[in-house]
């Protein structure tokens, strides 16, 4: 796992359609979003520890309907979770802009994204 500076530390703002690396665990207990996860490629036996990547789906105006009240812009992102070998679930989360920029750094498309797209194309 790479050592990456947060967007806040580099004075960058997130952009829709871009991937960002979660730099620290977020939340507590069962609902915790961890900065790393285990990934096994479909048809493979090797399990690898991978950085958790978040894809920005939207940046929403302050006090917008549907994402909860925030006095600042809200970042809506998704991440993928492997529920079984070759099976992926999509999850969504939203953060106030300031919090998001402190929790993430620049990232890249994770390998499970192509696997998830193939799963969606097959109608699963």
C-alpha positions as CSV (number, residue, x, y, z in Angstrom):
1,X,0.0,0.0,0.0
2,X,1.5,3.3,-1.1
3,X,2.1,6.2,1.2
4,X,-0.1,8.9,-0.3
5,X,-0.9,12.5,0.9
6,X,-4.5,13.5,1.4
7,X,-6.2,15.8,-1.1
8,X,-6.3,18.4,1.7
9,X,-2.5,18.2,2.1
10,X,-2.0,18.7,-1.6
11,X,-4.7,21.5,-1.9
12,X,-6.6,19.4,-4.5
13,X,-10.4,19.0,-4.8
14,X,-12.1,15.8,-5.9
15,X,-13.6,15.4,-9.4
16,X,-16.5,13.4,-10.6
17,X,-15.4,10.2,-12.3
18,X,-12.1,10.0,-10.5
19,X,-10.8,7.3,-8.2
20,X,-9.4,8.1,-4.7
21,X,-7.5,6.0,-2.2
22,X,-9.0,5.8,1.3
23,X,-6.1,6.7,3.6
24,X,-7.5,5.5,6.9
25,X,-10.2,3.4,8.3
26,X,-13.5,5.2,8.5
27,X,-16.3,4.5,11.0
28,X,-16.6,1.9,13.7
29,X,-17.8,-1.7,14.2
30,X,-19.7,-3.6,11.5
31,X,-20.2,-0.5,9.3
32,X,-16.5,0.4,9.3
33,X,-15.0,1.1,5.9
34,X,-11.4,-0.1,6.0
35,X,-8.6,1.4,4.0
36,X,-7.6,-2.0,2.6
37,X,-9.6,-5.1,1.7
38,X,-8.9,-8.6,0.4
39,X,-9.4,-9.2,-3.3
40,X,-9.3,-12.5,-5.3
41,X,-9.5,-12.3,-9.1
42,X,-12.3,-14.3,-10.6
43,X,-11.0,-17.8,-11.3
44,X,-7.9,-17.2,-9.2
45,X,-6.8,-18.7,-5.9
46,X,-4.5,-15.9,-4.8
47,X,-5.9,-13.5,-2.3
48,X,-4.2,-10.1,-2.2
49,X,-4.5,-7.1,0.1
50,X,-5.6,-4.1,-1.9
51,X,-6.0,-0.4,-1.2
52,X,-9.7,0.7,-0.9
53,X,-10.6,2.9,-3.8
54,X,-13.6,5.3,-3.9
55,X,-15.1,6.5,-7.2
56,X,-16.6,10.0,-7.1
57,X,-20.1,9.7,-8.6
58,X,-21.3,13.3,-7.9
59,X,-20.4,16.5,-6.0
60,X,-23.7,17.9,-4.7
61,X,-24.5,21.5,-3.8
62,X,-24.9,22.4,-0.1
63,X,-28.3,21.5,1.5
64,X,-29.3,19.3,-1.5
65,X,-32.3,17.0,-1.1
66,X,-31.4,13.3,-0.8
67,X,-27.9,13.4,0.7
68,X,-28.7,14.9,4.1
69,X,-28.1,18.5,5.2
70,X,-24.6,19.8,4.8
71,X,-23.5,23.4,4.9
72,X,-20.8,22.6,2.3
73,X,-20.7,20.5,-0.9
74,X,-21.2,16.8,-0.5
75,X,-19.1,14.1,-2.2
76,X,-21.1,11.0,-3.2
77,X,-18.8,8.0,-3.9
78,X,-19.0,4.3,-4.4
79,X,-16.8,1.4,-3.5
80,X,-16.9,-2.3,-4.4
81,X,-16.8,-5.2,-2.1
82,X,-16.2,-8.8,-3.0
83,X,-19.0,-10.9,-1.6
84,X,-17.7,-14.2,-3.0
85,X,-15.1,-15.1,-5.6
86,X,-16.0,-13.4,-8.8
87,X,-19.0,-11.6,-7.2
88,X,-19.0,-7.9,-6.3
89,X,-21.4,-5.6,-4.5
90,X,-21.6,-1.9,-5.0
91,X,-21.9,0.4,-2.0
92,X,-22.4,4.2,-1.8
93,X,-21.4,6.7,0.8
94,X,-21.4,10.5,1.1
95,X,-19.0,12.9,2.9
96,X,-18.9,16.6,3.4
97,X,-16.3,18.0,1.0
98,X,-13.8,18.9,3.8
99,X,-14.0,15.5,5.4
100,X,-13.6,13.7,2.1
101,X,-10.4,15.7,1.2
102,X,-8.9,14.8,4.6
103,X,-9.7,11.0,4.2
104,X,-8.5,10.3,0.6
105,X,-5.6,10.8,-1.7
106,X,-5.1,10.3,-5.4
107,X,-5.9,6.8,-6.5
108,X,-6.4,4.6,-9.6
109,X,-9.1,2.3,-10.9
110,X,-8.9,-0.9,-8.8
111,X,-8.8,-4.3,-10.6
112,X,-12.2,-5.3,-9.1
113,X,-13.9,-2.5,-11.1
114,X,-13.3,-4.4,-14.4
115,X,-14.6,-7.6,-12.8
116,X,-17.7,-5.7,-11.5
117,X,-18.3,-4.2,-15.0
118,X,-18.1,-7.7,-16.5
119,X,-20.6,-9.0,-13.8
120,X,-23.0,-6.1,-14.7
121,X,-22.7,-6.7,-18.4
122,X,-23.6,-10.4,-17.9
123,X,-26.8,-9.3,-16.1
124,X,-25.8,-10.5,-12.6
